Structures are given as C-alpha cells and as structure tokens.
C-alpha cells in the first residue's frame, strides 16, 4: 500500500476515535442504571438519550465508518490496483522503450560497425589502388628512363661514330691533299713540322690565315713570329701573285706548346685581276702532332673572319708516339697519290670552270674566265 493510503487510513481512524470519545463524553448523555451496574464516575446528565440508544447510534456510526472504511479501502485497493496496473503498464512501456532503445542502439552500433568496416575496406582498396598505380607509374618511369638511357646511349654512340667518321674522312682528305700541299709549300719554300697549319685556295683573292696559340697570342700577317714559337712563313697573294696560293704556320719539331689552338680564315682583299669570283672556297689542313685533319669552307668579300678549326695539342712525348704510329700511313698515302698529282698538275689549266673549287689539283679559273671573255 502506498504512503498516501496509509496516511488516509490513519486520519480516518483518528477521526473515528475522536467521534467515539465525543459521544461518550458529551454532557447530555443519560445513563440507565440497571442491576449490577453502578453510575460511579458518570457525570450527571439532565437530558439526552439513554445508553442503549447511544450504543445503537454508536454501532450505526461504527457501521457507517466501517462502510466508509470498506469503501475507502475498496477505493484504495482499486486505486492501488489502478496505480499498480498503471505502474506495471508504465514499467512495461518503459521496459519496451528501453528494449526498443537497446535494439536501436544495437542496430546503430551494427550500422556504425558495418560503415566502419566498409570505410576500412574502401580505404584498403584505395590504398591498394594507389600502391598499384604508384608501382605501375614507377615501372613506366623506369621503362621510360631505360628507353631514354638507351636512346641517349644510341645518340651518343651515333655522335661518336659520326665524329670518328668525320675525323677519319678529314684525315683521309688531308692525306689526299698532302701532295698538292707539299707541292705548293715547296714552291714557296715553306717549312714543315709535326705541328703545322696550312691554308690553300684557288684564285687570286687574298685570304689570310690566323692561328691563336694556347697562350692567347694570335699569329697572322701582322704578327708572323710569336712568342710561343709559331711562325707564319708564307703570306700569299698580297699582290695577286698566283692562282694556287698557300699560307703556312709551323713550329719547330717538338717545340709547339701543348694546349688548345684555334684556326681562323679572314677574307682580307678581293683582287680584280682576271676577275676572280666569289665565294672563294678554301681548304685548311692541320697537322696536330702528326694527326692530319682537313677542313673545307668558303668566304666572300666582306664576310667576317671565320673560325674554321679548334684542336687540342698533346705534349711532345705524346706527339712523338703518335708520329711513329702514323709514319707508315703517310708513306703509303704519298705513294698512292703521287702519280695522280703529277697528272693533275699537267692538265690543271684545261679544267672546266665548274671544277674551280676542287682540291687538290686546283684549275686556273681566272685564265678560263679570261678565255671566255675573249671568246665573247
């Protein structure tokens, strides 16, 4: 029973006791004295009901109170039952709500767990995909680098092969031109040595040979003897002297300093004698420590000075070793070209004007042009 039910019951019981006491103690009550009974202790009453009637009233009131208590108790029980039922229903609803909340919480946790697992799976797949892409990219980059390396190696090999081929062709051309060069040098009384640079062309124009030594000093027509030991001993066509000119710079054998040399050709003057025409093709032959190199190009009047060749000269000891290696090759080259050069010298004045720039064995182009002018 609830606390408020106990309070109501106590209040009703107290009211009943007070009512009973009031009935017994009231002044108007009359007491009938019967045999065996004494009226001691009773107050004298002047009027009112007798004891029997009071008893009946008391019983009636007691019965009324009991009815009221029964009704109250019944109401209390009903109220308690209702409250119990309400509490039970409320507890049931609370339990249901708690169970439902637990189920929802469990579902939420399951959903979060499933989502977490899904996110982890997606992250794992993304990581694997990134790793795979990185691996493929690395493989592609490695393959590309390998291809580039192969291509670069092939390119360098081609460049080296082309350079070697160019050097070989230059040496071969220089060897073929050596007989013509020797003839012109002998004609001019020029000197030869293990380090020598010569310029040939085939008309009356004035070309000048310039050589820059490793020290930076320049050898040319205005500075024929240098401090490094080089000398320009032939300076041709200052006055349009020959159609087969040559210029020559040399060092005494074994005296040329090691280092980098630069060779330039300068178109100094165009002579009008016999109407020599431009462009003037020329040939430079370099003997760099018995290593023969040949260069061909052309210049016209008014063109700037042209750098034709650049080479690095080894030490005298290295040049001597190289000289011994090439001595036999030069001897064989001279034997093979001697007969051809003699024939070319005999017929050089009868060569057609289109062969003006062919070296060795240059034709007399100016004479041919004069003959054509006379015919016109």
Secondary structure by P-SEA (a helix, b strand, c coil): ccaaaaaaaaaaaaaaaaaaaaaaccccbbbbbcccccccccccccccccaaaaaaaaaaaaaaaaaaaaaaaaaaaaaaaaaaaaaaaaaaaaaaaaaaaaaaaaaaaaaaaaaaaaaaaaaaaaaaaaaaaaaaaaaaaaaaaaaaaaaaaaaaaaaaaaaaaaaaaaaaaaaaaaaaaaaaaaaaccccccbbbbbbbcccbbbbbbbbcccccccccccccccccccccccccccccccccccccccccccccccbbbbbbbbccccccccccccccbbbbbbcccbbbbbbbcccccccccccbbbbbccaaaaaaaaaaaaaaaaaaaaacaaaaaaaaacccccccccccccccccaaaaaaaaaaaac
